[in-house]
Amino acid sequence: MRKLLGVALLLLSGAANGMSVIELHGAKTAGALLVGKTAAGSEVKLNDKSLEVSSEGVVVFGFERDAKGPQTLTIKLADGSVHKEVIALEPREYKIDRVEGVPQRTVTPDPEQVARARKEAAAVWRARQTRTDDLYFLEPVISPAEGRISGVYGSQRIFNGEPRNPHFGLDVAAPTGTPVKVVWPGEVVFADPDLFYSGGTIIVNHGFGVSTTYIHLSAVNVAVGQRVQQGDVIGAIGATGRATGPHLDWRVNWGDVRLDPALVLKHFDKPLF
């Protein structure tokens, strides 16, 4: 409590001297998760969107894959003063693979499969709407599995001139059965051993809209509603769903905004505040 009070007084003092009133952590680029701390009792907006602010003044947000240009944070302190901070996003380039001559039947899925996938996607979307006041993402993150990085965030394939959806995860290739650990504490909000695209799938909520997803699992060892501690083994790597080989595809979300796990590992491996 004394430390949080000291941060608040420092931020208020900085506001009076024209300094930033919010301490930000994370990459300032597309696909990035950012966590900030401002004075308790503040209101914060990202562009026109109001952000949740914890009782300690913590805020969290992120930028989608194709976000560009300046982003404006508006902080209204408890004394009524308003401060703005512009975040200039650094440009990113993604790996794009163009493949021609692919048989159309392998590019266009079966209508029944499409219907199943849409139903499953709706269930996943509902799970990600879970909101709690937990701040588990403030803990230093850990990697969910050991193995070779075989796929990266933002990459995209174009078959016969038709763009596929970008890849929104970080792939870790390892033998089937390799343990998968949860990267932060949290609550399991989705667990299914057999989705059409992602096979064995787990989603864990970490608070304030932050969640992580683990897919293509050969084993799902947790159930919805279960509380998990950082490092708990929640499943095992597999090749379930639409996978060409055993690997873990793990993802980070802020609400519906899909973020780059590699940036999370790089910028949130140490205590923040």
Helices and strands as residue ranges (DSSP letters): H 2-16, E 23-25, E 33-37, E 43-46, E 49-51, E 58-62, E 70-76, E 82-88, E 96-99, H 104-107, H 111-128, G 136-138, E 148-151, E 156-159, E 162-163, E 170-173, E 179-181, E 186-195, E 199-207, E 210-220, E 227-228, E 233-237, E 247-254, E 257-259, H 261-267
